[in-house]
Amino acid sequence: MAIHDVIGDFLTRIRNASKARLDSVEIKSSKLLQSLAELLRDEGYISSVKAIKDQPQLILKITLKYDAGHKSVFRIMRRVSKPSRRVYVDADEIKPLLGGIGTRIISTSQGLLTDRQARRAHVGGEILCEVW
């Protein structure tokens, strides 16, 4: 079965693994997904990202992050812009998510950036997902 929304599938796999309290999850890799995973790691939502060389394709092994009570460090991880409905934002329209508590991942001409990085660089783009 072909996956038409790789970002949606990526986020869903992480959400499901987190709800099942798994230590890690493996996802087929692409440059976009690797960049997205590294941003989530840098923002503190996942512990680590490791690329594993498999026969036909690279696999990302994502280690999830939990707090002391073994609850996920993120509460919501949702796709904003979808294949059926794209959501774009200008640089001037980027506002902090939940007063800066959450993070938006934006696809810009400079690559994937968080909402804070996009505001500093003064670039807009497509809002891929929100995490808080």
Contacts in CASP RR format, 6 or more apart in sequence:
PFRMAT RR
TARGET T0000
AUTHOR 0000-0000-0000
METHOD contacts of the structure
MODEL  1
MAIHDVIGDFLTRIRNASKARLDSVEIKSSKLLQSLAELLRDEGYISSVK
AIKDQPQLILKITLKYDAGHKSVFRIMRRVSKPSRRVYVDADEIKPLLGG
IGTRIISTSQGLLTDRQARRAHVGGEILCEVW
3 9 0 8 1.000
4 83 0 8 1.000
5 79 0 8 1.000
5 82 0 8 1.000
5 83 0 8 1.000
6 30 0 8 1.000
6 32 0 8 1.000
6 33 0 8 1.000
7 32 0 8 1.000
7 33 0 8 1.000
7 36 0 8 1.000
7 79 0 8 1.000
7 128 0 8 1.000
7 129 0 8 1.000
8 79 0 8 1.000
8 82 0 8 1.000
8 129 0 8 1.000
9 27 0 8 1.000
10 27 0 8 1.000
10 33 0 8 1.000
10 36 0 8 1.000
10 37 0 8 1.000
11 77 0 8 1.000
11 78 0 8 1.000
11 79 0 8 1.000
11 129 0 8 1.000
13 25 0 8 1.000
13 27 0 8 1.000
14 25 0 8 1.000
14 40 0 8 1.000
14 46 0 8 1.000
14 62 0 8 1.000
14 64 0 8 1.000
14 77 0 8 1.000
15 77 0 8 1.000
16 25 0 8 1.000
17 24 0 8 1.000
17 25 0 8 1.000
17 62 0 8 1.000
17 64 0 8 1.000
18 64 0 8 1.000
18 72 0 8 1.000
18 74 0 8 1.000
19 72 0 8 1.000
21 66 0 8 1.000
21 70 0 8 1.000
22 64 0 8 1.000
23 63 0 8 1.000
23 64 0 8 1.000
24 61 0 8 1.000
24 62 0 8 1.000
24 63 0 8 1.000
24 64 0 8 1.000
25 61 0 8 1.000
25 62 0 8 1.000
25 64 0 8 1.000
26 52 0 8 1.000
26 59 0 8 1.000
26 60 0 8 1.000
26 61 0 8 1.000
26 62 0 8 1.000
27 33 0 8 1.000
27 59 0 8 1.000
27 60 0 8 1.000
27 62 0 8 1.000
28 57 0 8 1.000
28 58 0 8 1.000
28 59 0 8 1.000
28 60 0 8 1.000
29 51 0 8 1.000
29 57 0 8 1.000
29 58 0 8 1.000
29 59 0 8 1.000
29 60 0 8 1.000
32 112 0 8 1.000
33 60 0 8 1.000
34 49 0 8 1.000
34 51 0 8 1.000
34 60 0 8 1.000
35 111 0 8 1.000
35 112 0 8 1.000
36 105 0 8 1.000
36 112 0 8 1.000
36 128 0 8 1.000
36 129 0 8 1.000
37 46 0 8 1.000
37 49 0 8 1.000
37 60 0 8 1.000
37 62 0 8 1.000
38 49 0 8 1.000
39 105 0 8 1.000
39 112 0 8 1.000
39 113 0 8 1.000
39 114 0 8 1.000
40 46 0 8 1.000
40 105 0 8 1.000
40 131 0 8 1.000
41 47 0 8 1.000
41 48 0 8 1.000
41 49 0 8 1.000
43 103 0 8 1.000
43 114 0 8 1.000
43 131 0 8 1.000
44 65 0 8 1.000
44 73 0 8 1.000
45 65 0 8 1.000
45 73 0 8 1.000
45 74 0 8 1.000
45 77 0 8 1.000
45 103 0 8 1.000
45 131 0 8 1.000
46 62 0 8 1.000
46 63 0 8 1.000
46 64 0 8 1.000
46 65 0 8 1.000
47 63 0 8 1.000
47 64 0 8 1.000
47 65 0 8 1.000
48 62 0 8 1.000
48 63 0 8 1.000
49 60 0 8 1.000
49 61 0 8 1.000
49 62 0 8 1.000
49 63 0 8 1.000
50 60 0 8 1.000
50 61 0 8 1.000
50 63 0 8 1.000
51 58 0 8 1.000
51 59 0 8 1.000
51 60 0 8 1.000
51 61 0 8 1.000
52 58 0 8 1.000
52 59 0 8 1.000
52 60 0 8 1.000
52 61 0 8 1.000
53 59 0 8 1.000
64 72 0 8 1.000
65 72 0 8 1.000
65 73 0 8 1.000
66 72 0 8 1.000
66 73 0 8 1.000
67 73 0 8 1.000
74 131 0 8 1.000
74 132 0 8 1.000
75 132 0 8 1.000
76 130 0 8 1.000
76 131 0 8 1.000
76 132 0 8 1.000
77 129 0 8 1.000
77 130 0 8 1.000
77 131 0 8 1.000
78 129 0 8 1.000
78 130 0 8 1.000
78 131 0 8 1.000
79 128 0 8 1.000
79 129 0 8 1.000
80 87 0 8 1.000
80 104 0 8 1.000
80 127 0 8 1.000
80 128 0 8 1.000
80 129 0 8 1.000
80 130 0 8 1.000
81 87 0 8 1.000
81 88 0 8 1.000
81 126 0 8 1.000
81 127 0 8 1.000
81 128 0 8 1.000
86 126 0 8 1.000
87 126 0 8 1.000
87 127 0 8 1.000
88 124 0 8 1.000
88 125 0 8 1.000
88 126 0 8 1.000
88 127 0 8 1.000
89 106 0 8 1.000
89 124 0 8 1.000
89 125 0 8 1.000
89 126 0 8 1.000
89 127 0 8 1.000
90 124 0 8 1.000
90 125 0 8 1.000
91 118 0 8 1.000
91 119 0 8 1.000
91 122 0 8 1.000
91 123 0 8 1.000
91 124 0 8 1.000
94 104 0 8 1.000
94 106 0 8 1.000
94 115 0 8 1.000
94 118 0 8 1.000
94 119 0 8 1.000
94 124 0 8 1.000
95 115 0 8 1.000
96 102 0 8 1.000
96 115 0 8 1.000
96 116 0 8 1.000
97 103 0 8 1.000
97 104 0 8 1.000
97 115 0 8 1.000
97 130 0 8 1.000
97 132 0 8 1.000
98 132 0 8 1.000
100 116 0 8 1.000
101 132 0 8 1.000
102 130 0 8 1.000
102 131 0 8 1.000
102 132 0 8 1.000
103 114 0 8 1.000
103 115 0 8 1.000
103 116 0 8 1.000
103 130 0 8 1.000
103 131 0 8 1.000
103 132 0 8 1.000
104 114 0 8 1.000
104 115 0 8 1.000
104 127 0 8 1.000
104 129 0 8 1.000
104 130 0 8 1.000
105 112 0 8 1.000
105 113 0 8 1.000
105 114 0 8 1.000
105 115 0 8 1.000
105 127 0 8 1.000
105 128 0 8 1.000
105 129 0 8 1.000
105 130 0 8 1.000
105 131 0 8 1.000
106 112 0 8 1.000
106 113 0 8 1.000
106 114 0 8 1.000
106 115 0 8 1.000
106 118 0 8 1.000
106 124 0 8 1.000
106 125 0 8 1.000
106 126 0 8 1.000
106 127 0 8 1.000
106 128 0 8 1.000
107 125 0 8 1.000
107 126 0 8 1.000
107 128 0 8 1.000
108 118 0 8 1.000
108 121 0 8 1.000
108 123 0 8 1.000
108 124 0 8 1.000
108 125 0 8 1.000
109 123 0 8 1.000
109 125 0 8 1.000
110 121 0 8 1.000
110 123 0 8 1.000
112 128 0 8 1.000
113 121 0 8 1.000
113 123 0 8 1.000
118 124 0 8 1.000
118 125 0 8 1.000
END
